[in-house]
Amino acid sequence: MGRHDLSIIATVTLTCAISLGAAACSQAPAAPTAAEPAHDIKTMMQIIVQPQADVFWKSTGTISDANGTRDLTPTTDAGWLATQSAVATLAEMGVLLKNPAYAEGKGDDWIEYADALTKISLRAQAAAKTHNAEAVMETGSEIYNVCAACHATYQPPVEPEKIPGSSGF
């Protein structure tokens, strides 16, 4: 092999190394493992749990306003599926909350709250699947109570002046 051949090999090797290094730098971070959740608890509650709970809760009861009273019960298969999907997500969130990344340092009641969320959500899912509005309403109240009890224990109180749009009262 001549000097020219070695120069070509060195150039190709350097070009490959630079290309691989640039590709490695531009890749997204590695996905978390099963033991490492993708979100911290606050983010998970804000972008997954609360929105799904709202979808579920807004599929029961009535609203009375200047336009009269209207029933929130789903009237289509798609509406019932949205209700069922939302509460299925809550059931899975109950399972996820038992992950050591979330449960570590919490009391035994953390696991009890998570288990209750899953158990009640599965009942609510069955109610939504059979279009049982009364059972959806009942389980919705139970889910609310579990969430409220857990938040009373584990969520730091929010000062009224720190709530967006609050006048401080």
Summary of the structure (lengths in Angstrom):
residues: 169
radius of gyration: 25.3
end to end distance: 83.9
largest distance: 91.1
contacts: 409
relative contact order: 0.09
helix: 66%
strand: 5%
